[in-house]
Amino acid sequence: MSEEGDTFWVSLSEKFFGLILIIIGAIMLYYSATTPDLGTFTVFFGILSVIMLLIGIFLLIVKPPE
């Protein structure tokens, strides 16, 4: 009985952290694309934000083992 509850909470936390990563990655991507003050770090922050977006999408899609 407790393993079923554990799977529910693990799945819920994966979805929550995936959503948070998607939101933060999208905000980072927006600001790195629109802010000229970053200079040479624009590409660096752009790549980091895309990686965060991909990890967030991955966490939303993946299902925990049963």
PDB file of N, CA, C, O and CB in Angstrom:
ATOM      1  N   MET A   1       0.822  -1.189   0.000  1.00  0.00           N
ATOM      2  CA  MET A   1       0.000   0.000   0.000  1.00  0.00           C
ATOM      3  C   MET A   1       0.869   1.258   0.000  1.00  0.00           C
ATOM      4  O   MET A   1       0.530   2.230  -0.674  1.00  0.00           O
ATOM      5  CB  MET A   1      -0.937  -0.004   1.205  1.00  0.00           C
ATOM      6  N   SER A   2       1.977   1.263   0.736  1.00  0.00           N
ATOM      7  CA  SER A   2       2.793   2.464   0.802  1.00  0.00           C
ATOM      8  C   SER A   2       3.570   2.693  -0.486  1.00  0.00           C
ATOM      9  O   SER A   2       3.899   3.832  -0.816  1.00  0.00           O
ATOM     10  CB  SER A   2       3.747   2.379   1.972  1.00  0.00           C
ATOM     11  N   GLU A   3       3.869   1.614  -1.225  1.00  0.00           N
ATOM     12  CA  GLU A   3       4.591   1.802  -2.479  1.00  0.00           C
ATOM     13  C   GLU A   3       3.729   2.517  -3.509  1.00  0.00           C
ATOM     14  O   GLU A   3       4.246   3.298  -4.308  1.00  0.00           O
ATOM     15  CB  GLU A   3       5.059   0.460  -3.030  1.00  0.00           C
ATOM     16  N   GLU A   4       2.450   2.269  -3.506  1.00  0.00           N
ATOM     17  CA  GLU A   4       1.558   2.967  -4.427  1.00  0.00           C
ATOM     18  C   GLU A   4       1.519   4.458  -4.093  1.00  0.00           C
ATOM     19  O   GLU A   4       1.504   5.290  -5.000  1.00  0.00           O
ATOM     20  CB  GLU A   4       0.137   2.364  -4.372  1.00  0.00           C
ATOM     21  N   GLY A   5       1.502   4.799  -2.829  1.00  0.00           N
ATOM     22  CA  GLY A   5       1.529   6.194  -2.417  1.00  0.00           C
ATOM     23  C   GLY A   5       2.855   6.850  -2.739  1.00  0.00           C
ATOM     24  O   GLY A   5       2.895   8.020  -3.117  1.00  0.00           O
ATOM     25  N   ASP A   6       3.952   6.100  -2.590  1.00  0.00           N
ATOM     26  CA  ASP A   6       5.264   6.635  -2.923  1.00  0.00           C
ATOM     27  C   ASP A   6       5.363   6.948  -4.409  1.00  0.00           C
ATOM     28  O   ASP A   6       5.919   7.980  -4.788  1.00  0.00           O
ATOM     29  CB  ASP A   6       6.358   5.652  -2.518  1.00  0.00           C
ATOM     30  N   THR A   7       4.837   6.081  -5.247  1.00  0.00           N
ATOM     31  CA  THR A   7       4.874   6.312  -6.688  1.00  0.00           C
ATOM     32  C   THR A   7       4.069   7.551  -7.058  1.00  0.00           C
ATOM     33  O   THR A   7       4.460   8.304  -7.950  1.00  0.00           O
ATOM     34  CB  THR A   7       4.341   5.090  -7.441  1.00  0.00           C
ATOM     35  N   PHE A   8       2.968   7.759  -6.388  1.00  0.00           N
ATOM     36  CA  PHE A   8       2.151   8.945  -6.655  1.00  0.00           C
ATOM     37  C   PHE A   8       2.927  10.214  -6.335  1.00  0.00           C
ATOM     38  O   PHE A   8       2.930  11.155  -7.128  1.00  0.00           O
ATOM     39  CB  PHE A   8       0.848   8.899  -5.840  1.00  0.00           C
ATOM     40  N   TRP A   9       3.584  10.250  -5.178  1.00  0.00           N
ATOM     41  CA  TRP A   9       4.309  11.458  -4.780  1.00  0.00           C
ATOM     42  C   TRP A   9       5.541  11.692  -5.634  1.00  0.00           C
ATOM     43  O   TRP A   9       5.883  12.839  -5.922  1.00  0.00           O
ATOM     44  CB  TRP A   9       4.710  11.371  -3.323  1.00  0.00           C
ATOM     45  N   VAL A  10       6.213  10.624  -6.044  1.00  0.00           N
ATOM     46  CA  VAL A  10       7.363  10.771  -6.926  1.00  0.00           C
ATOM     47  C   VAL A  10       6.916  11.329  -8.267  1.00  0.00           C
ATOM     48  O   VAL A  10       7.555  12.229  -8.812  1.00  0.00           O
ATOM     49  CB  VAL A  10       8.085   9.423  -7.115  1.00  0.00           C
ATOM     50  N   SER A  11       5.834  10.807  -8.796  1.00  0.00           N
ATOM     51  CA  SER A  11       5.297  11.283 -10.070  1.00  0.00           C
ATOM     52  C   SER A  11       4.860  12.743  -9.970  1.00  0.00           C
ATOM     53  O   SER A  11       5.124  13.541 -10.869  1.00  0.00           O
ATOM     54  CB  SER A  11       4.117  10.410 -10.512  1.00  0.00           C
ATOM     55  N   LEU A  12       4.202  13.078  -8.887  1.00  0.00           N
ATOM     56  CA  LEU A  12       3.744  14.451  -8.696  1.00  0.00           C
ATOM     57  C   LEU A  12       4.918  15.417  -8.573  1.00  0.00           C
ATOM     58  O   LEU A  12       4.884  16.507  -9.144  1.00  0.00           O
ATOM     59  CB  LEU A  12       2.858  14.545  -7.456  1.00  0.00           C
ATOM     60  N   SER A  13       5.952  15.028  -7.837  1.00  0.00           N
ATOM     61  CA  SER A  13       7.109  15.912  -7.688  1.00  0.00           C
ATOM     62  C   SER A  13       7.874  16.049  -9.003  1.00  0.00           C
ATOM     63  O   SER A  13       8.410  17.120  -9.289  1.00  0.00           O
ATOM     64  CB  SER A  13       8.041  15.388  -6.590  1.00  0.00           C
ATOM     65  N   GLU A  14       7.937  14.984  -9.809  1.00  0.00           N
ATOM     66  CA  GLU A  14       8.574  15.088 -11.122  1.00  0.00           C
ATOM     67  C   GLU A  14       7.829  16.080 -12.003  1.00  0.00           C
ATOM     68  O   GLU A  14       8.450  16.902 -12.677  1.00  0.00           O
ATOM     69  CB  GLU A  14       8.634  13.713 -11.805  1.00  0.00           C
ATOM     70  N   LYS A  15       6.524  16.011 -12.001  1.00  0.00           N
ATOM     71  CA  LYS A  15       5.724  16.937 -12.806  1.00  0.00           C
ATOM     72  C   LYS A  15       5.892  18.379 -12.317  1.00  0.00           C
ATOM     73  O   LYS A  15       6.002  19.302 -13.124  1.00  0.00           O
ATOM     74  CB  LYS A  15       4.238  16.535 -12.766  1.00  0.00           C
ATOM     75  N   PHE A  16       5.912  18.566 -11.005  1.00  0.00           N
ATOM     76  CA  PHE A  16       6.067  19.904 -10.436  1.00  0.00           C
ATOM     77  C   PHE A  16       7.425  20.503 -10.797  1.00  0.00           C
ATOM     78  O   PHE A  16       7.495  21.640 -11.264  1.00  0.00           O
ATOM     79  CB  PHE A  16       5.902  19.858  -8.912  1.00  0.00           C
ATOM     80  N   PHE A  17       8.508  19.741 -10.583  1.00  0.00           N
ATOM     81  CA  PHE A  17       9.836  20.257 -10.891  1.00  0.00           C
ATOM     82  C   PHE A  17      10.031  20.430 -12.397  1.00  0.00           C
ATOM     83  O   PHE A  17      10.745  21.336 -12.825  1.00  0.00           O
ATOM     84  CB  PHE A  17      10.906  19.326 -10.326  1.00  0.00           C
ATOM     85  N   GLY A  18       9.411  19.581 -13.195  1.00  0.00           N
ATOM     86  CA  GLY A  18       9.460  19.759 -14.642  1.00  0.00           C
ATOM     87  C   GLY A  18       8.801  21.057 -15.064  1.00  0.00           C
ATOM     88  O   GLY A  18       9.329  21.779 -15.909  1.00  0.00           O
ATOM     89  N   LEU A  19       7.653  21.357 -14.481  1.00  0.00           N
ATOM     90  CA  LEU A  19       6.952  22.597 -14.796  1.00  0.00           C
ATOM     91  C   LEU A  19       7.769  23.814 -14.356  1.00  0.00           C
ATOM     92  O   LEU A  19       7.848  24.805 -15.083  1.00  0.00           O
ATOM     93  CB  LEU A  19       5.571  22.614 -14.125  1.00  0.00           C
ATOM     94  N   ILE A  20       8.371  23.741 -13.180  1.00  0.00           N
ATOM     95  CA  ILE A  20       9.218  24.843 -12.697  1.00  0.00           C
ATOM     96  C   ILE A  20      10.408  25.051 -13.619  1.00  0.00           C
ATOM     97  O   ILE A  20      10.746  26.192 -13.934  1.00  0.00           O
ATOM     98  CB  ILE A  20       9.707  24.566 -11.262  1.00  0.00           C
ATOM     99  N   LEU A  21      11.059  23.961 -14.066  1.00  0.00           N
ATOM    100  CA  LEU A  21      12.194  24.077 -14.974  1.00  0.00           C
ATOM    101  C   LEU A  21      11.784  24.672 -16.316  1.00  0.00           C
ATOM    102  O   LEU A  21      12.532  25.458 -16.898  1.00  0.00           O
ATOM    103  CB  LEU A  21      12.836  22.715 -15.186  1.00  0.00           C
ATOM    104  N   ILE A  22      10.617  24.311 -16.808  1.00  0.00           N
ATOM    105  CA  ILE A  22      10.135  24.877 -18.070  1.00  0.00           C
ATOM    106  C   ILE A  22       9.900  26.378 -17.930  1.00  0.00           C
ATOM    107  O   ILE A  22      10.269  27.149 -18.816  1.00  0.00           O
ATOM    108  CB  ILE A  22       8.838  24.174 -18.519  1.00  0.00           C
ATOM    109  N   ILE A  23       9.298  26.789 -16.839  1.00  0.00           N
ATOM    110  CA  ILE A  23       9.028  28.216 -16.627  1.00  0.00           C
ATOM    111  C   ILE A  23      10.324  29.003 -16.498  1.00  0.00           C
ATOM    112  O   ILE A  23      10.476  30.050 -17.127  1.00  0.00           O
ATOM    113  CB  ILE A  23       8.165  28.420 -15.375  1.00  0.00           C
ATOM    114  N   ILE A  24      11.258  28.514 -15.692  1.00  0.00           N
ATOM    115  CA  ILE A  24      12.530  29.214 -15.507  1.00  0.00           C
ATOM    116  C   ILE A  24      13.333  29.230 -16.803  1.00  0.00           C
ATOM    117  O   ILE A  24      13.933  30.249 -17.146  1.00  0.00           O
ATOM    118  CB  ILE A  24      13.349  28.556 -14.385  1.00  0.00           C
ATOM    119  N   GLY A  25      13.351  28.105 -17.530  1.00  0.00           N
ATOM    120  CA  GLY A  25      14.074  28.050 -18.792  1.00  0.00           C
ATOM    121  C   GLY A  25      13.502  29.002 -19.829  1.00  0.00           C
ATOM    122  O   GLY A  25      14.249  29.636 -20.573  1.00  0.00           O
ATOM    123  N   ALA A  26      12.169  29.105 -19.880  1.00  0.00           N
ATOM    124  CA  ALA A  26      11.535  30.017 -20.837  1.00  0.00           C
ATOM    125  C   ALA A  26      11.837  31.471 -20.488  1.00  0.00           C
ATOM    126  O   ALA A  26      12.091  32.280 -21.381  1.00  0.00           O
ATOM    127  CB  ALA A  26      10.016  29.789 -20.872  1.00  0.00           C
ATOM    128  N   ILE A  27      11.814  31.805 -19.221  1.00  0.00           N
ATOM    129  CA  ILE A  27      12.131  33.175 -18.803  1.00  0.00           C
ATOM    130  C   ILE A  27      13.588  33.497 -19.106  1.00  0.00           C
ATOM    131  O   ILE A  27      13.897  34.587 -19.586  1.00  0.00           O
ATOM    132  CB  ILE A  27      11.845  33.369 -17.298  1.00  0.00           C
ATOM    133  N   MET A  28      14.486  32.552 -18.829  1.00  0.00           N
ATOM    134  CA  MET A  28      15.902  32.764 -19.144  1.00  0.00           C
ATOM    135  C   MET A  28      16.120  32.931 -20.641  1.00  0.00           C
ATOM    136  O   MET A  28      16.890  33.793 -21.064  1.00  0.00           O
ATOM    137  CB  MET A  28      16.742  31.599 -18.624  1.00  0.00           C
ATOM    138  N   LEU A  29      15.450  32.112 -21.443  1.00  0.00           N
ATOM    139  CA  LEU A  29      15.598  32.200 -22.895  1.00  0.00           C
ATOM    140  C   LEU A  29      15.076  33.537 -23.407  1.00  0.00           C
ATOM    141  O   LEU A  29      15.687  34.143 -24.287  1.00  0.00           O
ATOM    142  CB  LEU A  29      14.861  31.042 -23.584  1.00  0.00           C
ATOM    143  N   TYR A  30      13.966  33.996 -22.871  1.00  0.00           N
ATOM    144  CA  TYR A  30      13.416  35.285 -23.284  1.00  0.00           C
ATOM    145  C   TYR A  30      14.388  36.423 -22.962  1.00  0.00           C
ATOM    146  O   TYR A  30      14.674  37.259 -23.818  1.00  0.00           O
ATOM    147  CB  TYR A  30      12.062  35.532 -22.598  1.00  0.00           C
ATOM    148  N   TYR A  31      14.893  36.451 -21.726  1.00  0.00           N
ATOM    149  CA  TYR A  31      15.780  37.543 -21.346  1.00  0.00           C
ATOM    150  C   TYR A  31      17.142  37.455 -22.029  1.00  0.00           C
ATOM    151  O   TYR A  31      17.746  38.486 -22.324  1.00  0.00           O
ATOM    152  CB  TYR A  31      15.962  37.557 -19.848  1.00  0.00           C
ATOM    153  N   SER A  32      17.629  36.263 -22.280  1.00  0.00           N
ATOM    154  CA  SER A  32      18.914  36.171 -22.981  1.00  0.00           C
ATOM    155  C   SER A  32      18.776  36.560 -24.445  1.00  0.00           C
ATOM    156  O   SER A  32      19.750  37.004 -25.052  1.00  0.00           O
ATOM    157  CB  SER A  32      19.480  34.756 -22.872  1.00  0.00           C
ATOM    158  N   ALA A  33      17.595  36.406 -25.025  1.00  0.00           N
ATOM    159  CA  ALA A  33      17.378  36.790 -26.418  1.00  0.00           C
ATOM    160  C   ALA A  33      17.076  38.280 -26.569  1.00  0.00           C
ATOM    161  O   ALA A  33      17.360  38.857 -27.618  1.00  0.00           O
ATOM    162  CB  ALA A  33      16.242  35.977 -27.005  1.00  0.00           C
ATOM    163  N   THR A  34      16.511  38.907 -25.552  1.00  0.00           N
ATOM    164  CA  THR A  34      16.080  40.301 -25.690  1.00  0.00           C
ATOM    165  C   THR A  34      16.977  41.308 -24.990  1.00  0.00           C
ATOM    166  O   THR A  34      16.831  42.507 -25.228  1.00  0.00           O
ATOM    167  CB  THR A  34      14.700  40.445 -25.165  1.00  0.00           C
ATOM    168  N   THR A  35      17.893  40.878 -24.144  1.00  0.00           N
ATOM    169  CA  THR A  35      18.731  41.807 -23.401  1.00  0.00           C
ATOM    170  C   THR A  35      20.095  41.943 -24.079  1.00  0.00           C
ATOM    171  O   THR A  35      20.837  40.966 -24.179  1.00  0.00           O
ATOM    172  CB  THR A  35      18.894  41.340 -21.941  1.00  0.00           C
ATOM    173  N   PRO A  36      20.427  43.140 -24.540  1.00  0.00           N
ATOM    174  CA  PRO A  36      21.731  43.313 -25.201  1.00  0.00           C
ATOM    175  C   PRO A  36      22.893  43.455 -24.212  1.00  0.00           C
ATOM    176  O   PRO A  36      24.051  43.445 -24.629  1.00  0.00           O
ATOM    177  CB  PRO A  36      21.689  44.535 -26.101  1.00  0.00           C
ATOM    178  N   ASP A  37      22.613  43.583 -22.928  1.00  0.00           N
ATOM    179  CA  ASP A  37      23.664  43.810 -21.937  1.00  0.00           C
ATOM    180  C   ASP A  37      24.498  42.568 -21.634  1.00  0.00           C
ATOM    181  O   ASP A  37      25.544  42.682 -20.994  1.00  0.00           O
ATOM    182  CB  ASP A  37      23.053  44.313 -20.667  1.00  0.00           C
ATOM    183  N   LEU A  38      24.069  41.391 -22.073  1.00  0.00           N
ATOM    184  CA  LEU A  38      24.805  40.171 -21.763  1.00  0.00           C
ATOM    185  C   LEU A  38      26.098  40.056 -22.571  1.00  0.00           C
ATOM    186  O   LEU A  38      27.063  39.444 -22.113  1.00  0.00           O
ATOM    187  CB  LEU A  38      23.930  38.961 -22.021  1.00  0.00           C
ATOM    188  N   GLY A  39      26.120  40.626 -23.735  1.00  0.00           N
ATOM    189  CA  GLY A  39      27.331  40.621 -24.553  1.00  0.00           C
ATOM    190  C   GLY A  39      27.710  39.225 -25.009  1.00  0.00           C
ATOM    191  O   GLY A  39      26.948  38.558 -25.710  1.00  0.00           O
ATOM    192  N   THR A  40      28.898  38.788 -24.602  1.00  0.00           N
ATOM    193  CA  THR A  40      29.400  37.488 -25.052  1.00  0.00           C
ATOM    194  C   THR A  40      28.739  36.321 -24.334  1.00  0.00           C
ATOM    195  O   THR A  40      28.883  35.179 -24.770  1.00  0.00           O
ATOM    196  CB  THR A  40      30.893  37.417 -24.853  1.00  0.00           C
ATOM    197  N   PHE A  41      28.031  36.569 -23.264  1.00  0.00           N
ATOM    198  CA  PHE A  41      27.392  35.490 -22.510  1.00  0.00           C
ATOM    199  C   PHE A  41      25.993  35.148 -23.030  1.00  0.00           C
ATOM    200  O   PHE A  41      25.326  34.280 -22.466  1.00  0.00           O
ATOM    201  CB  PHE A  41      27.308  35.870 -21.049  1.00  0.00           C
ATOM    202  N   THR A  42      25.545  35.807 -24.079  1.00  0.00           N
ATOM    203  CA  THR A  42      24.214  35.552 -24.620  1.00  0.00           C
ATOM    204  C   THR A  42      24.062  34.105 -25.067  1.00  0.00           C
ATOM    205  O   THR A  42      23.063  33.458 -24.756  1.00  0.00           O
ATOM    206  CB  THR A  42      23.930  36.489 -25.787  1.00  0.00           C
ATOM    207  N   VAL A  43      25.046  33.599 -25.792  1.00  0.00           N
ATOM    208  CA  VAL A  43      24.987  32.214 -26.270  1.00  0.00           C
ATOM    209  C   VAL A  43      25.047  31.242 -25.107  1.00  0.00           C
ATOM    210  O   VAL A  43      24.328  30.243 -25.104  1.00  0.00           O
ATOM    211  CB  VAL A  43      26.130  31.930 -27.254  1.00  0.00           C
ATOM    212  N   PHE A  44      25.888  31.511 -24.120  1.00  0.00           N
ATOM    213  CA  PHE A  44      26.020  30.646 -22.947  1.00  0.00           C
ATOM    214  C   PHE A  44      24.689  30.510 -22.210  1.00  0.00           C
ATOM    215  O   PHE A  44      24.257  29.399 -21.904  1.00  0.00           O
ATOM    216  CB  PHE A  44      27.093  31.194 -21.999  1.00  0.00           C
ATOM    217  N   PHE A  45      24.045  31.635 -21.926  1.00  0.00           N
ATOM    218  CA  PHE A  45      22.770  31.593 -21.216  1.00  0.00           C
ATOM    219  C   PHE A  45      21.656  31.039 -22.095  1.00  0.00           C
ATOM    220  O   PHE A  45      20.725  30.412 -21.588  1.00  0.00           O
ATOM    221  CB  PHE A  45      22.397  32.981 -20.721  1.00  0.00           C
ATOM    222  N   GLY A  46      21.738  31.260 -23.393  1.00  0.00           N
ATOM    223  CA  GLY A  46      20.764  30.668 -24.304  1.00  0.00           C
ATOM    224  C   GLY A  46      20.834  29.154 -24.302  1.00  0.00           C
ATOM    225  O   GLY A  46      19.802  28.482 -24.272  1.00  0.00           O
ATOM    226  N   ILE A  47      22.048  28.609 -24.333  1.00  0.00           N
ATOM    227  CA  ILE A  47      22.223  27.152 -24.292  1.00  0.00           C
ATOM    228  C   ILE A  47      21.763  26.589 -22.952  1.00  0.00           C
ATOM    229  O   ILE A  47      21.107  25.548 -22.915  1.00  0.00           O
ATOM    230  CB  ILE A  47      23.696  26.777 -24.546  1.00  0.00           C
ATOM    231  N   LEU A  48      22.097  27.262 -21.852  1.00  0.00           N
ATOM    232  CA  LEU A  48      21.649  26.804 -20.528  1.00  0.00           C
ATOM    233  C   LEU A  48      20.122  26.796 -20.427  1.00  0.00           C
ATOM    234  O   LEU A  48      19.544  25.873 -19.853  1.00  0.00           O
ATOM    235  CB  LEU A  48      22.242  27.699 -19.425  1.00  0.00           C
ATOM    236  N   SER A  49      19.478  27.804 -20.973  1.00  0.00           N
ATOM    237  CA  SER A  49      18.019  27.854 -20.887  1.00  0.00           C
ATOM    238  C   SER A  49      17.369  26.783 -21.753  1.00  0.00           C
ATOM    239  O   SER A  49      16.342  26.225 -21.369  1.00  0.00           O
ATOM    240  CB  SER A  49      17.512  29.230 -21.301  1.00  0.00           C
ATOM    241  N   VAL A  50      17.945  26.485 -22.911  1.00  0.00           N
ATOM    242  CA  VAL A  50      17.407  25.412 -23.749  1.00  0.00           C
ATOM    243  C   VAL A  50      17.573  24.067 -23.050  1.00  0.00           C
ATOM    244  O   VAL A  50      16.676  23.227 -23.103  1.00  0.00           O
ATOM    245  CB  VAL A  50      18.104  25.392 -25.129  1.00  0.00           C
ATOM    246  N   ILE A  51      18.706  23.860 -22.401  1.00  0.00           N
ATOM    247  CA  ILE A  51      18.925  22.614 -21.651  1.00  0.00           C
ATOM    248  C   ILE A  51      17.899  22.484 -20.521  1.00  0.00           C
ATOM    249  O   ILE A  51      17.361  21.400 -20.292  1.00  0.00           O
ATOM    250  CB  ILE A  51      20.368  22.570 -21.074  1.00  0.00           C
ATOM    251  N   MET A  52      17.631  23.585 -19.818  1.00  0.00           N
ATOM    252  CA  MET A  52      16.637  23.544 -18.749  1.00  0.00           C
ATOM    253  C   MET A  52      15.248  23.239 -19.294  1.00  0.00           C
ATOM    254  O   MET A  52      14.484  22.499 -18.673  1.00  0.00           O
ATOM    255  CB  MET A  52      16.620  24.866 -17.992  1.00  0.00           C
ATOM    256  N   LEU A  53      14.918  23.809 -20.457  1.00  0.00           N
ATOM    257  CA  LEU A  53      13.631  23.520 -21.078  1.00  0.00           C
ATOM    258  C   LEU A  53      13.517  22.045 -21.450  1.00  0.00           C
ATOM    259  O   LEU A  53      12.478  21.427 -21.219  1.00  0.00           O
ATOM    260  CB  LEU A  53      13.433  24.390 -22.317  1.00  0.00           C
ATOM    261  N   LEU A  54      14.571  21.481 -22.021  1.00  0.00           N
ATOM    262  CA  LEU A  54      14.536  20.080 -22.420  1.00  0.00           C
ATOM    263  C   LEU A  54      14.416  19.144 -21.213  1.00  0.00           C
ATOM    264  O   LEU A  54      13.689  18.152 -21.267  1.00  0.00           O
ATOM    265  CB  LEU A  54      15.784  19.738 -23.221  1.00  0.00           C
ATOM    266  N   ILE A  55      15.124  19.455 -20.131  1.00  0.00           N
ATOM    267  CA  ILE A  55      15.020  18.633 -18.917  1.00  0.00           C
ATOM    268  C   ILE A  55      13.613  18.732 -18.335  1.00  0.00           C
ATOM    269  O   ILE A  55      13.061  17.729 -17.882  1.00  0.00           O
ATOM    270  CB  ILE A  55      16.070  19.073 -17.862  1.00  0.00           C
ATOM    271  N   GLY A  56      13.027  19.926 -18.342  1.00  0.00           N
ATOM    272  CA  GLY A  56      11.668  20.092 -17.840  1.00  0.00           C
ATOM    273  C   GLY A  56      10.651  19.322 -18.667  1.00  0.00           C
ATOM    274  O   GLY A  56       9.745  18.698 -18.115  1.00  0.00           O
ATOM    275  N   ILE A  57      10.793  19.362 -19.986  1.00  0.00           N
ATOM    276  CA  ILE A  57       9.892  18.596 -20.853  1.00  0.00           C
ATOM    277  C   ILE A  57      10.074  17.104 -20.622  1.00  0.00           C
ATOM    278  O   ILE A  57       9.102  16.350 -20.586  1.00  0.00           O
ATOM    279  CB  ILE A  57      10.137  18.937 -22.335  1.00  0.00           C
ATOM    280  N   PHE A  58      11.328  16.683 -20.464  1.00  0.00           N
ATOM    281  CA  PHE A  58      11.619  15.275 -20.189  1.00  0.00           C
ATOM    282  C   PHE A  58      10.951  14.824 -18.889  1.00  0.00           C
ATOM    283  O   PHE A  58      10.386  13.731 -18.833  1.00  0.00           O
ATOM    284  CB  PHE A  58      13.140  15.047 -20.112  1.00  0.00           C
ATOM    285  N   LEU A  59      11.011  15.646 -17.854  1.00  0.00           N
ATOM    286  CA  LEU A  59      10.396  15.287 -16.580  1.00  0.00           C
ATOM    287  C   LEU A  59       8.873  15.218 -16.677  1.00  0.00           C
ATOM    288  O   LEU A  59       8.245  14.438 -15.961  1.00  0.00           O
ATOM    289  CB  LEU A  59      10.799  16.285 -15.511  1.00  0.00           C
ATOM    290  N   LEU A  60       8.279  16.017 -17.543  1.00  0.00           N
ATOM    291  CA  LEU A  60       6.829  15.950 -17.706  1.00  0.00           C
ATOM    292  C   LEU A  60       6.397  14.708 -18.486  1.00  0.00           C
ATOM    293  O   LEU A  60       5.319  14.166 -18.243  1.00  0.00           O
ATOM    294  CB  LEU A  60       6.327  17.202 -18.410  1.00  0.00           C
ATOM    295  N   ILE A  61       7.230  14.258 -19.417  1.00  0.00           N
ATOM    296  CA  ILE A  61       6.851  13.135 -20.273  1.00  0.00           C
ATOM    297  C   ILE A  61       7.099  11.775 -19.609  1.00  0.00           C
ATOM    298  O   ILE A  61       6.301  10.850 -19.761  1.00  0.00           O
ATOM    299  CB  ILE A  61       7.614  13.210 -21.580  1.00  0.00           C
ATOM    300  N   VAL A  62       8.210  11.663 -18.875  1.00  0.00           N
ATOM    301  CA  VAL A  62       8.631  10.370 -18.320  1.00  0.00           C
ATOM    302  C   VAL A  62       7.670   9.909 -17.223  1.00  0.00           C
ATOM    303  O   VAL A  62       7.186  10.703 -16.415  1.00  0.00           O
ATOM    304  CB  VAL A  62      10.067  10.465 -17.760  1.00  0.00           C
ATOM    305  N   LYS A  63       7.411   8.598 -17.223  1.00  0.00           N
ATOM    306  CA  LYS A  63       6.585   7.999 -16.171  1.00  0.00           C
ATOM    307  C   LYS A  63       7.492   7.166 -15.263  1.00  0.00           C
ATOM    308  O   LYS A  63       8.379   6.473 -15.762  1.00  0.00           O
ATOM    309  CB  LYS A  63       5.431   7.116 -16.781  1.00  0.00           C
ATOM    310  N   PRO A  64       7.294   7.217 -13.950  1.00  0.00           N
ATOM    311  CA  PRO A  64       8.132   6.427 -13.051  1.00  0.00           C
ATOM    312  C   PRO A  64       7.839   4.940 -13.206  1.00  0.00           C
ATOM    313  O   PRO A  64       6.729   4.560 -13.580  1.00  0.00           O
ATOM    314  CB  PRO A  64       7.917   6.860 -11.595  1.00  0.00           C
ATOM    315  N   PRO A  65       8.829   4.097 -12.920  1.00  0.00           N
ATOM    316  CA  PRO A  65       8.579   2.634 -12.999  1.00  0.00           C
ATOM    317  C   PRO A  65       7.565   2.202 -11.945  1.00  0.00           C
ATOM    318  O   PRO A  65       7.485   2.779 -10.861  1.00  0.00           O
ATOM    319  CB  PRO A  65       9.903   1.837 -12.813  1.00  0.00           C
ATOM    320  N   GLU A  66       6.813   1.198 -12.283  1.00  0.00           N
ATOM    321  CA  GLU A  66       5.751   0.759 -11.362  1.00  0.00           C
ATOM    322  C   GLU A  66       6.147  -0.448 -10.579  1.00  0.00           C
ATOM    323  O   GLU A  66       5.365  -0.938  -9.764  1.00  0.00           O
ATOM    324  CB  GLU A  66       4.487   0.465 -12.111  1.00  0.00           C
TER     325      GLU A  66
END
